[in-house]
Amino acid sequence: MMYVAGLDEMKRLEKNTKTNKAISLESVKNETVQGVQILKIVFKSCKFNHSPAYMSSSDGTERPSDKQLNEGEKELTHICMRINADEAYTAFEERRNGITMHVMVQYLNRFIRDFMVLEGADAGCLLWASIIPSEDFLTSLGTTRKISSVELFVENKVLGSNYLNVLGIDNNTQEDVIVTVKSKPRQSIGQQFVREAYLRLATEGYEVSRIRIRGKDINKMNVTIDSLNGKKADEITVDLLKNGVVDSYSMFSKLEEVLGVEE
């Protein structure tokens, strides 16, 4: 993100002549809030090749627009990321005239090869995103079309138990460990297996603090179902500036609350 934000305006601009839409990363702020790393991101976009006449809301009269066909009204999309050890939980502003998560991932993947080369790292990696459904865990599980992996977060003593008995533990081991079950290629883990595995671990006396499932929904979209994220805000109310544009400070304050971080 910081690499792309540091490029000049022309290099950051992406123009899609099929959809007549242009997008660019406008700004990124890297902050630490309550010990948590937060990225506050703003994308700008516009719809071009569209320049109708202006119409008055007072008397209905019209006048020609002075907007050029290569111009469009600037629209902002706000994104807030909570950076964890291996992932970035993202609260994404969804609006008709903004950009989507899919478009953002595609946009950033355009630049990641050059960035990785500069960092002297593997240039073959790509960014990947999935949706965490807002429904409760069991409901989401029931509507999942394909389950490719299941991650159970359990107490570390399960490693040395009669149930698993694969590894002893010491004071340097984290309190929770992740037990991962993966499906065979192009296959799916059964939903009943997920429920039984959860209950089996629980009844052995080991607390399952969290369960995370990765798979695809009925639309074949990548989806992540996480019991830790059962409560989500569907709508937020933010302040507007005098010209009707969203106040970014107000927006990010609310997005941080959605991520569970407040200044």
Number of C-alpha atoms within 10 A of each C-alpha: 16 11 11 20 17 13 12 9 12 8 12 18 16 15 16 11 10 6 10 14 19 20 23 22 24 17 16 19 14 13 13 13 13 10 8 12 15 23 22 19 21 19 18 19 23 20 22 20 15 14 16 13 13 13 13 10 8 6 7 8 10 12 10 10 11 10 15 11 12 14 15 18 13 14 18 23 21 22 22 26 20 21 15 11 5 6 11 15 15 21 20 17 20 13 12 7 15 18 23 14 17 11 11 16 14 13 17 16 16 13 16 19 17 13 16 14 12 10 10 9 11 9 14 9 11 13 9 11 17 15 15 20 18 16 14 15 19 11 11 20 22 10 12 20 17 23 22 18 18 23 18 21 18 22 17 20 18 23 17 13 14 9 11 10 11 10 11 12 13 8 6 6 11 10 12 17 17 16 13 13 15 14 14 10 7 7 11 16 17 13 16 10 11 20 12 11 14 17 12 13 16 14 10 12 10 15 16 18 13 16 20 18 25 21 21 21 19 11 8 11 13 16 22 23 26 20 17 11 16 14 12 15 12 7 9 11 8 15 13 13 9 8 6 8 12 17 13 19 11 13 19 21 15 21 24 22 15 20 18 10 17 12 8
